[in-house]
């Protein structure tokens, strides 16, 4: 049985991957999450490694298809963080 990606990744990795899927840059995510951009990039790379994703698109597909991350069409229109800050 394959493990659920939500059980493999940390909450921080899932949160950062979710924001990346929504289209935000590492710099934008870092500002909202109060971390360094390199930390954001490290979380994304660690997520790719843990899930054996070939690239960022593959990572996003794994997370979305598995249900580990859910997004709405409203969030994809980049209104999510505009109201979050």
N, C-alpha and C positions, 0 to 999 in steps of 0.2 A: 504494500500500500504506500502510495506517495504521500509525503507530508504536505499539509496545507501551507502555502507561502506565508499566510498570516501567522502561523506557528513558528516559522523559520526566521522571519525578520523581526527586528526590534520595533517597538512602537515608533521610535524616532525615525527609523529607516522607512517604515510604512508612511508616516506623515510627510516626510520629505519626498518620497516617490510620488505620493498623491499630488503634491503641489507641482512637481515636475511634469506629471501627466497633464495637469491643468494648463501647462504652457509657460510657467514662470521660470525665469533664469535662476542660476545658482545664487547670483547676487541678490535678486529679489527675495528668494526664499530665505537666504541668510538674514536679511534685514527683518523679515517678519518673524523668524524663529529665534532671533537673537543669538546667532552663531556665525562663525566665519564662513565665507564662501567655500573655502577648502574643506570644511567640515561637511557641507552639503554635498560636495563632489565625492568625498570619501564615503558618505552614507549610500550614495547612488552606486558607486563602484562596489562597495561591500554587498549591496543587495544583488547586483548582477552576478557577483562571484558565488554567493550563497545559493542563488536560484539557477546558476549555470546559464544565464541569459547571454546570448551572443552579442547583443548590443542594447541600446536603450529602448528601441522599439520592441524588441523581443521581451525585455523586462516589463514594459507597460502591458503588453499582450498577456503575459503570464499572470500579472496581478489583476487585470481586469476580467479575464476569462475565469480565473479561479474564484472571483468574488472577494478576494482579499482587499481590494480597493473598489469603491463604487463612486461614480461621479454622475452628476445630472447635466443636462444640456445647459441649464442656467449657469452652472459652474464653468462649463467649457467656454462660455461667452465672456470670460474674464471679469465677471462681476463679483466673484467670491471674495477675493482678498480686498477689493475696493471697499467692501462693507465690513470687513473683518478688523481692519486696523483702527 
